[in-house]
């Protein structure tokens, strides 16, 4: 895809269906990982595409396992966002992310509580997305997240009662 897209080209692109996972611990900390593919630390929560045959909750269980090694039986489901939430990628990123086919993502978010010990988290389980992780307060993660995702994180945290 061309490196330059007009605003009209961008507006015509669809959103990529995706799921995000808010994994909390018993103390109310929120799991955040720093991405392996960034030059400077970029913290985020697990997320990924929803396959055609999956519900958001099924995709959340699969993505959490792939990215953290945590299986569904090591968590307790708490809630899911009522509707899709969207965010747009920065225009300069669109041509290079997901083959330039999407303007951003539409996401359902699932909140689970980790019921296993912290040492069950294995960032090298399958898809190595994170180089490090920590439990953060939701307010602190809002400061650390890349700016173009900040509004969607704030909406999710508000809907889930974390801020």
C-alpha positions in Angstrom: 0.0 0.0 0.0 1.1 3.6 -0.7 2.8 5.4 2.2 0.4 8.4 1.8 -3.3 8.0 2.2 -5.8 10.9 1.9 -8.3 11.6 4.6 -11.0 10.2 2.3 -9.0 7.0 1.7 -8.6 6.6 5.5 -12.3 7.3 6.2 -13.2 4.6 3.7 -11.2 1.9 5.5 -13.0 -0.4 8.0 -12.1 -1.1 11.6 -10.4 -4.4 12.4 -12.6 -6.5 14.8 -10.5 -7.0 17.9 -10.8 -8.0 21.6 -9.0 -6.5 24.5 -8.4 -8.1 27.9 -8.3 -6.3 31.2 -6.8 -8.8 33.6 -6.8 -7.7 37.2 -5.4 -9.3 40.4 -7.1 -9.6 43.8 -5.5 -6.3 44.8 -7.1 -4.5 41.9 -3.9 -4.2 39.8 -4.2 -4.2 36.1 -1.9 -6.4 34.0 0.2 -4.3 31.6 2.9 -5.6 29.3 5.5 -3.6 27.3 5.6 -4.5 23.6 8.6 -6.2 22.2 8.4 -4.5 18.8 8.8 -0.9 20.0 12.1 1.1 20.4 10.9 2.7 23.7 8.7 1.1 26.3 5.1 1.0 25.1 2.7 -0.5 27.8 -0.6 -2.0 26.9 -3.1 -4.7 27.9 -3.4 -8.0 25.9 -5.4 -7.7 22.7 -5.8 -9.3 19.3 -8.0 -10.0 16.4 -11.3 -11.9 16.6 -11.4 -14.9 14.3 -14.5 -15.3 12.1 -15.8 -18.3 14.2 -15.2 -16.7 17.6 -17.2 -14.7 20.1 -15.3 -11.8 21.8 -15.1 -13.9 25.0 -13.6 -16.9 23.1 -11.1 -14.6 21.4 -10.2 -13.1 24.8 -9.4 -16.5 26.2 -7.3 -17.5 23.2 -5.4 -14.2 23.1 -4.7 -14.2 26.9 -3.3 -17.7 26.6 -1.2 -16.9 23.5 0.2 -13.6 25.0 0.6 -14.5 28.7 0.3 -18.3 29.1 -2.8 -17.8 31.3 -5.6 -20.3 30.4 -9.2 -19.6 30.9 -9.4 -21.9 34.0 -6.8 -19.7 35.7 -9.1 -16.7 35.6 -12.6 -15.7 36.7 -14.8 -13.8 34.1 -16.0 -10.5 35.6 -17.6 -8.6 32.7 -17.6 -7.5 29.1 -18.1 -4.1 27.5 -21.7 -3.5 26.4 -20.7 -2.5 22.9 -17.9 -2.1 20.4 -15.4 0.7 21.1 -13.3 2.1 18.3 -9.9 3.9 18.0 -8.1 5.2 14.9 -4.5 4.7 14.2 -2.3 7.7 13.5 -2.6 8.4 9.7 1.2 7.8 9.2 0.9 4.3 10.7 -2.2 3.1 8.7 -0.3 2.1 5.6 2.1 -0.2 7.5 -0.2 -1.8 10.1 -2.3 -4.8 9.1 -1.3 -4.3 5.4 -3.0 -0.9 5.3 -6.4 -2.6 5.3 -7.8 -1.0 8.5 -8.1 2.5 9.9 -8.0 1.3 13.4 -9.8 -1.2 15.6 -13.3 -1.8 16.9 -12.9 -3.7 20.2 -15.0 -5.6 22.7 -13.2 -5.7 26.1 -13.4 -8.6 28.6 -12.4 -8.2 32.2 -11.1 -11.2 34.1 -9.4 -11.8 37.5 -6.3 -13.8 37.6 -6.9 -16.7 40.1 -3.5 -18.3 39.6 -0.2 -17.1 41.2 1.7 -14.4 39.4 4.4 -16.9 38.4 1.9 -18.6 36.1 2.3 -15.7 33.7 4.6 -16.8 30.9 5.3 -14.1 28.3 7.1 -16.6 26.0 4.2 -19.2 26.0 3.3 -18.7 22.3 3.1 -15.2 20.7 5.8 -13.2 22.2 4.2 -9.7 22.3 5.6 -8.5 25.6 9.1 -8.2 26.9 8.1 -7.4 30.5 5.0 -7.0 32.5 3.7 -5.5 35.8 0.6 -4.8 37.8 -0.4 -1.2 37.4 -3.1 1.1 38.7 -5.6 1.9 35.9 -4.7 5.6 36.3 -1.0 4.9 35.8 -1.6 2.8 32.7 -3.5 5.7 31.2 -0.4 7.8 31.5 1.8 5.0 30.0 -0.4 3.9 27.0 0.3 5.3 23.6 -1.7 8.5 23.2 -4.0 7.2 20.3 -5.3 4.4 22.6 -5.7 6.6 25.7 -9.4 7.5 25.1 -10.4 3.9 24.6 -8.6 2.7 27.7 -10.2 5.5 29.7 -13.7 4.4 28.4 -13.0 0.8 29.2 -11.7 1.6 32.7 -14.7 3.8 33.3 -17.2 1.2 32.1 -15.5 -1.4 34.3 -15.4 0.9 37.4 -11.6 1.0 37.6 -11.4 4.8 37.5 
